[in-house]
Amino acid sequence: MSDAGGPVPGTITGDVMAVALLDTLFSQSTVGLHVLDTELRVERVNSLSDAVDTEQIVGLHFTEAYLLDDPDDAEQLLHGVLESGVPVLDRVIRGRLMQAPGPSRSLMVTLHRLDGPGGHPLGVLAAVVDVNEREKARSRADCLTAVRREVGHSLDVAATCEGLVAALVPRFAGFAVVEVVDEVLRGSPPANGPLGPDVLLRRAAQRGLGGDGTAGDMRRLPDRTPFALAVNDLRPRLSALGPDTPWLAADPESARMTEVSGAHSLIVVPLKLHGTVLGLVSLYRFPGAEPYDEDDLALALTAAAHAALSIENARRYERDHVIASTVQRRLLPQHDGARVAVETAHVLLPGRNSGCWFDTIGLSGARTALIIGNVEGHGLLTAITMGQLRTVIHALAGLDLEPDEVLARLNDTADRLAEERRSLPPGDSLHNQSLTATCLYAVYDPFARTCTVARAGHPAPVVVAPDGSPVALDVPEGPSLFSADSAPFATTTVELGEGSVLAFLTGSLLPDARSMAGVQDALAYPDRPLRQLADSIVYSLPADAHPDGAALLLARTGVVPPDRVATWELAHDRTTPSIARTLVRDRLEGWNLDEETIEATELIVSELITNAVRYGNPPLHLRLLLDRTLTCEVHDTSPVAPHLRHARTVDEGGRGLFIVSQLATHWGTRYGADGKALWTEQEIPDPEGGS
């Protein structure tokens, strides 16, 4: 039995155990262990790798032993642990041992303070683990997540390419370029690979610091380069870059970019889909980043495949949109119509929607119909629906109906179109697609100086007086076209001074009261040219005010010049036709019209006056109006209109309106509160002999 104060035979003292444990940890641990003193100098370190002589880093400051990307942050971290005693666990930093070759790597650091008796700090234990491969795998996963998040949510090719480079830089590349075949950007189908040497590629997007090109640049791919090879065999290329890279001699632009930026690694991936070539993705890495490897190549292929599918979807949409927009523009008026008492100007803003439309239609009595509407949706079928509604509007306008009646009959047509769509087979893609449209119909009368407005779910027009002050126009809102609401349409009539300006806009241009105020401010100078006013309205809109497209129609009110109109009140007796013929000849000769037109007009007026005397009620008025056509109007207070008949050979009467219909280009009857007006229009021959 040993003495009470000595060690028990066969046992190990605590100090010996601690030393043995420490030696084992430093010799066997796969983790880099570093004992730092209070000055953060390395006092002891285990063997980190065969390529590193650990003895050379003993005595060095930790930030000297490791070449860190952010040494100040690391030193602050070490001092924090030394002062507070709070450990730091699993913090990832970038750097490498001073003797280790290559670029910085991801290192996971765990720090614990070493305390002596009484809690006095002796130093810091730093455990360093190389987690570079793990971090690279995590970074690749994050990059793919970013690609899926940024790419595929837009039907715009340029936005899709921008999303791809935003996802890749700086996560995966220092500089990224996406080039798309120029014809693909224009909506044409992509060609099967390989890509011909003369095919132009347009730079659709780029991000990062490298190269002097800009988005929109075009180029042909130089032969014997990774770019040309990738689009020839549709396989990616991984290439080291440097002064001795042989293919750079065939591509001076890439050689200059490599020299200036210091790029050392390149991945080129074709954008391909089902054997067709859409474009090319080029990814560069610069000093401080590891060269690309085969795992990086796999990620680039996955990202490019996702982008190619999204670009093809965007291309198909762009092609359909171009077709629909072309149809839309062909269905709209090609020029601002010149009217005797109304000046108009329009703007059609491009966007996804292809159903905006506007129109100006000349009506009898120098009146003008001002129309604007919108069919919700995009694509060819939306443009076709717009064209159908516009055609119906033209037909209804020729009937001289009131604006509320026009919209009511237009809505009947809309209901029939909706029923036709509902009757399609259930498998048809249009079967369950509802239709929605709005329309506003206004008629300006220059003689009464009034504008009568009705609307079907459309915003009311913005009106300013000749002095620039806003004019209140409260137009009851009727139901939208294609809706189940059967409420009637109503009209509002407002008197307008000569030189007033009316602005008809689609709903996307007037989302709130602030937009309304902006339009009124732009129209506060109504004496300016209408085109300038229209542009001012567009300039005042927020950048994202019309992503679906929009239409704007401006109209400035006027009057018929006195020298282009003649009006007479005539007696209601049998001698009036003869008197009317004399008045007409005298007036038309004063307008220097040809003899054939004068004789035809005399006959037309004679027949209309005869009908009015025989079947109408006094008072009787005759009006001649000279515009692009010659208009004759005979007004009486009877609500009964004559009808065109085809008289038989032996009949003594019934030929009046038939004669009128043969001599006039257009004719009709317009009803009002005080009776009716029979009117005709005649084309005026060109003085030089044209028609």
Secondary structure as UniProt FT lines:
FT   TURN            4..5
FT   TURN            9..10
FT   HELIX           14..28
FT   STRAND          32..36
FT   TURN            38..39
FT   STRAND          41..45
FT   TURN            50..51
FT   HELIX           54..56
FT   TURN            57..59
FT   HELIX           62..65
FT   STRAND          66..68
FT   HELIX           71..84
FT   STRAND          88..97
FT   TURN            98..99
FT   STRAND          105..115
FT   HELIX           117..119
FT   STRAND          121..130
FT   HELIX           132..150
FT   HELIX           157..168
FT   TURN            169..172
FT   STRAND          175..181
FT   HELIX           182..185
FT   TURN            186..187
FT   STRAND          191..192
FT   TURN            197..198
FT   STRAND          201..208
FT   TURN            215..216
FT   STRAND          218..219
FT   HELIX           226..233
FT   STRAND          237..240
FT   TURN            243..244
FT   HELIX           246..250
FT   HELIX           252..261
FT   STRAND          265..273
FT   TURN            274..275
FT   STRAND          276..285
FT   TURN            287..288
FT   HELIX           294..331
FT   STRAND          342..349
FT   STRAND          356..362
FT   HELIX           364..366
FT   STRAND          368..375
FT   HELIX           380..397
FT   TURN            398..400
FT   HELIX           403..422
FT   TURN            426..427
FT   TURN            429..432
FT   STRAND          437..445
FT   TURN            446..449
FT   STRAND          450..457
FT   STRAND          462..464
FT   TURN            466..467
FT   STRAND          470..471
FT   STRAND          477..478
FT   STRAND          492..495
FT   TURN            498..499
FT   STRAND          501..505
FT   HELIX           507..509
FT   HELIX           513..522
FT   TURN            526..527
FT   HELIX           530..540
FT   TURN            543..544
FT   TURN            547..548
FT   STRAND          550..557
FT   HELIX           562..564
FT   STRAND          565..570
FT   TURN            574..575
FT   HELIX           576..590
FT   TURN            591..592
FT   HELIX           595..615
FT   STRAND          620..626
FT   STRAND          629..636
FT   TURN            649..650
FT   HELIX           656..663
FT   STRAND          666..672
FT   TURN            673..674
FT   STRAND          675..683
FT   TURN            687..688
//
